[in-house]
Amino acid sequence: MLSKEQRQKRIQDIIARESVSTQAELVERLRSEGVQVTQATVSRDINELRLVRLPIGKGRHRYALAQVSGHNDVRDQLERLFQNFVRDVDRGENMLVIRTADGHAAGVALLLDKLRRDDIVGTIAGEDTIFVVARTIDEGEALMEELHALMLG
């Protein structure tokens, strides 16, 4: 039986060499390599590895490792993701909720985390929802305005 780290390394290897678009496909690929795993475990691994789903045309996607380097690159990628996959941003005092297309919350949250902003305490991502905690109510309001602007481009 593989350790969690070994299994996650195997997932990274699979998505690096193959086009995998769903969790079920990833479970199938792992099982074909002799790794017994549930879809729930793969879902957790995807979130922990912060995999993103990239469009490959004709409405299809594939999992990939998020590639980020400098702050400007992160900002540009974040803007593209917001324009393509973010559906709504809502706020309650210093807490924001970002709704994305299915499977894109982890990728957006990763880029928000990579910005390393003092006004963002942290993020938590699910399948299509990101919970963002701003440091103050005023910073939460300003952040929401900034994120709305990202959606518009």
C-alpha positions in Angstrom: 0.0 0.0 0.0 1.4 3.4 -1.0 1.8 6.2 1.5 -0.1 9.4 0.9 3.0 11.1 -0.4 3.7 8.3 -2.8 0.1 8.3 -4.1 0.2 12.0 -4.6 3.4 11.7 -6.5 1.8 9.1 -8.7 -1.1 11.4 -9.3 1.4 14.2 -10.4 3.1 11.8 -12.7 -0.1 10.6 -14.3 -1.4 14.2 -15.0 2.0 15.2 -16.3 1.9 12.5 -19.0 -1.8 12.0 -19.7 -4.9 14.1 -20.2 -7.1 13.4 -17.3 -10.3 15.4 -17.1 -12.3 13.9 -14.2 -11.7 12.4 -10.8 -13.2 9.1 -12.0 -10.7 9.0 -14.8 -7.9 9.6 -12.3 -9.2 6.8 -10.0 -9.3 4.5 -13.0 -5.7 5.4 -14.0 -4.5 4.8 -10.5 -6.2 1.5 -10.2 -4.7 0.4 -13.6 -1.3 1.0 -11.9 -2.4 -1.2 -9.0 -3.2 1.7 -6.6 -6.5 1.0 -4.8 -8.1 4.3 -4.0 -11.6 5.8 -3.7 -12.9 8.9 -5.5 -13.2 10.7 -2.1 -9.4 10.1 -1.5 -8.6 11.4 -5.0 -10.8 14.4 -4.4 -8.8 15.3 -1.2 -5.5 14.7 -3.1 -6.6 17.0 -5.9 -7.3 19.8 -3.3 -4.1 19.2 -1.4 -2.0 19.2 -4.5 -3.9 22.3 -5.7 -4.5 20.9 -9.1 -6.2 23.1 -11.6 -8.5 22.2 -14.5 -7.3 23.8 -17.7 -9.5 24.1 -20.8 -8.3 22.0 -23.7 -11.0 23.0 -26.2 -14.5 21.9 -27.1 -15.7 22.3 -23.5 -13.2 19.8 -22.2 -10.7 20.2 -19.4 -7.7 18.4 -18.0 -6.0 18.4 -14.6 -2.6 20.1 -14.3 -0.3 21.4 -11.6 -0.7 25.1 -11.2 2.3 26.9 -12.7 3.0 30.2 -11.0 6.1 32.3 -10.8 6.3 36.0 -10.2 3.6 38.2 -8.6 2.6 39.7 -12.0 2.2 36.2 -13.5 0.0 35.2 -10.6 -2.1 38.3 -11.0 -2.5 37.7 -14.8 -3.4 34.1 -14.2 -5.9 35.1 -11.5 -7.5 37.6 -13.8 -7.9 34.9 -16.5 -9.4 32.4 -14.1 -11.8 35.0 -12.7 -13.0 35.9 -16.2 -13.4 32.3 -17.2 -14.5 30.4 -14.1 -15.7 32.7 -11.3 -19.5 33.0 -11.2 -20.1 35.2 -8.2 -18.4 37.0 -5.3 -20.4 37.8 -2.1 -19.4 39.3 1.2 -20.5 39.3 4.8 -18.4 41.7 6.8 -14.8 40.5 6.5 -15.7 37.1 5.0 -16.1 36.5 1.2 -17.5 33.6 -0.7 -16.4 33.1 -4.3 -18.5 30.7 -6.5 -16.7 29.1 -9.4 -17.5 26.6 -12.1 -17.3 23.0 -10.9 -13.8 21.9 -10.2 -12.1 25.4 -10.3 -12.2 26.6 -6.7 -8.9 25.0 -5.7 -7.0 26.6 -8.6 -8.4 30.1 -7.9 -7.7 29.7 -4.2 -4.1 28.7 -4.9 -3.5 31.8 -6.9 -5.1 34.0 -4.2 -2.8 32.3 -1.6 0.2 32.9 -3.9 -0.4 36.6 -3.8 0.6 36.5 -0.1 -1.5 39.6 0.7 -1.6 41.0 4.2 -5.3 41.8 3.8 -6.2 38.1 3.3 -5.9 36.0 6.4 -6.6 32.7 4.5 -8.7 30.8 2.0 -10.5 27.4 2.0 -11.6 25.8 -1.2 -14.1 23.2 -2.0 -15.3 22.0 -5.4 -17.0 25.2 -6.6 -16.7 27.5 -3.6 -13.9 29.4 -1.9 -14.2 30.9 1.6 -11.9 33.9 2.0 -11.2 35.7 5.3 -10.1 39.3 5.0 -8.3 40.9 8.0 -10.9 43.7 8.5 -14.4 44.6 7.3 -13.0 47.6 5.3 -10.3 45.3 3.7 -13.1 42.8 2.9 -15.1 45.4 1.2 -12.1 46.6 -0.8 -11.2 43.1 -1.7 -14.7 42.3 -2.9 -14.6 45.4 -5.2 -11.2 44.3 -6.5 -12.4 40.7 -7.2 -15.5 42.0 -9.0 -13.2 44.1 -11.2 -11.2 40.9 -12.0 -14.4 39.2 -13.2 -15.0 42.0 -15.6 -11.5 42.2 -16.9 
